[in-house]
Amino acid sequence: MNSFIDLNLGLARPEIFLAIAALALLVIGVSLGDRHTRIVAWASVASLVVAIVLAITDSADGLAFHGLFVADDFARFAKVLSFGAAALAIIMSLDYAEREGMARFELPLLMLLASLGMALMISANDLISLYVGLELQSLALYVVAAIRRDTVKSTEAGLKYFVLGALSSGMLLYGSSLIYGFTGSTSFSVLAASLSGEASLGLIVGIAFLCAGLAFKVSAVPFHMWTPDVYEGAPTPITAFFAAAPKVAAITLFARVLVGPFGDLVAQWQQIIIFISVASMILGAVAAIGQKNIKRLMAYSSIGNVGYALVGLASGTQEGVSGLLIYMSIYVVMTIGAFAVILAMRRRGEAVEQISDLAGLSRTQPGLAAALAIFMFSMAGIPPFAGFFGKWFVFLAAIQAGLNVVAVIGVLASVVSAFYYIRIIKVMFFDEPAEAFDRVTPTLRLVLIGTVFVISFGFIAGAPFFDLSDSAASVLFAE
Amino acid sequence: MIVETIAFYVFAAVAVLSALLVVGNRNPVYSVLFLILTFFNVAALFVLIGAEFLAMMLVVVYVGAVAVLFLFVVMMLDINFVELRQGFVRYLPVGAVVGVILAAELIFVMTGTGLGTAAPSAPTPAIDQVTNTEALGNIMYTQYFYLFQVAGLVLLVAMMGAIVLTHRERIGVRRQRIGDQVLRDRSSVELTKVKTGQGASGGVK
């Protein structure tokens, strides 16, 4: 019975490939040294692309590693999304790292290992595999946040992230231990089969702690305090990475845990999710108004966006989870695009990050200004840009689930947030021009053109994409 | 049976006594030595209940590594233990509260009230069929093989992180270049037999 074939290794092909690629690249990186960071970075991007291809081509579902690992459409959807975001973040970090003198071959490798951790989180089918995947991802992220170890801001960001991250891991573990104690199993499959409507108090406390730990990882209110400081302090391409890939992994993990093993206890966790989603939407909208630094603004914006995505989860239906997947896909593209513009904000070789630095960009660099304007309109939820459809689907799911109040609060919060998104557009198009930025590098230009294209014309490919997300979400609700 | 009971009480009594001496001793080096004595006695208790693998691990890991590390810290670093001890009385109430809570939890668990488990947990294999080591190996390297591998990756990331964040390239250090050393041929060295009492210069002339 304990043969090697029982492990079903074939189901974890993308993960196994990524792990081996990371180890091989580590050896190559050590022998080539820091001068050849570019080779290691492009090889990391190539491995992520191969992992995406492996994930897409393999359509077998099932459990691997004695039920600790699950492969299904939901996992594949989220993996492709987070691998793609990680690959784009590595590409964007290349020029920046060289210009700022932080080019080290470990940087792309740590991002690669973080992506592996995300894949393990997404495919977790047990509380223990959830935790080890999460820790692999988080540990790599703490290090990359502090990668510019000679600047105070970066080390502060890394330390803050580490300490608060350790705290949240503690809460998550405490919750898991309570769940194990009151149910007798850590396996999602066993939990899903054995739990029914009635839940003991200890189990509910366990789920609440688990939610608190995961809410920290997606930076939802009231566990969001680290986000602005870490986003501001970390090097900009790393911030882009933080805002995109780990969020997808953590939020899909959130959905898998709550809908999978605790699907029958929806009445218990729904209140928690409704509260954190409403609080995140409101805080994301209100707190961003006063920000002058564009990276901090993006941090609050990401808190708000997580709130909108969680509206989908709060509805607790298949439409809701499908909406969450759509929202996160669009959010990732918007975020990567917006950060590509922020990375292009350089004056005489120095990076600038104040909103006032964007003044009059439409006259000095019309292309860049137009791109940022499109991202901002999309984030504000103005049709026909993709951001509108993301909000549409989560709010629709909320109304269908009878959460009218949540949907109304969400719409009001997005009106408030439109104020600061559109203020950026006003600064770019109507203020007196400041000095022009440096020329945009070719790689950034490519990323910008790609993301603008997806955000502006993405709705053409809407129908097949919605089918895809719907079939991914249906996995969680299949009994 | 009677021998086992006597052995249990002896080991348990020594373990408790030496544990008290760990905190009660003035000299920190003695404290660490009593800690090692405690570990040995607890290991003996593990052997008594048939957990020989845990007993060996306790001796190898805790006595062999952790306690020695403690000893190094105590002897190498200049820590003022008298100062550390101040405020003991002030923190006593807090400590007592924590202790009472822990004791209450232990009683709660031992009497087994209030814990209704929904799913049956996996049965433990009978002790006369599988040895400890075999059972643990089965769990670690078969059932939880995946977690073992990922834990290895987490440790790799931790190591990479420590190197990335602290390692600095030092300039002007004379390094050993093994390649050059191996490729050196005979012409660059001169081998001379030195006669006793004459020294190298005497031999070459």
Interface residues (C-beta under 8 A of the other chain):
Chain A: N2 L7 A19 L23 L26 A64 F65 H66 L68 F69 R104 E106 L109 L110 L113 L116 L120 I128 S129 V132 G133 E135 L136 L139 A140 Y142 V143 A146 I147 R149 G158 G181 F182 T183 G184 S185 V190 L191 A193 S194 L195 S200 G202 L203
Chain B: L115 G116 T117 A118 A119 P120 S121 N138 T142 Q143 Y144 F145 Y146 L147 Q149 V150 A151 L153 V154 L156 V157 A158 M160 G161 I163 V164 L165 T166
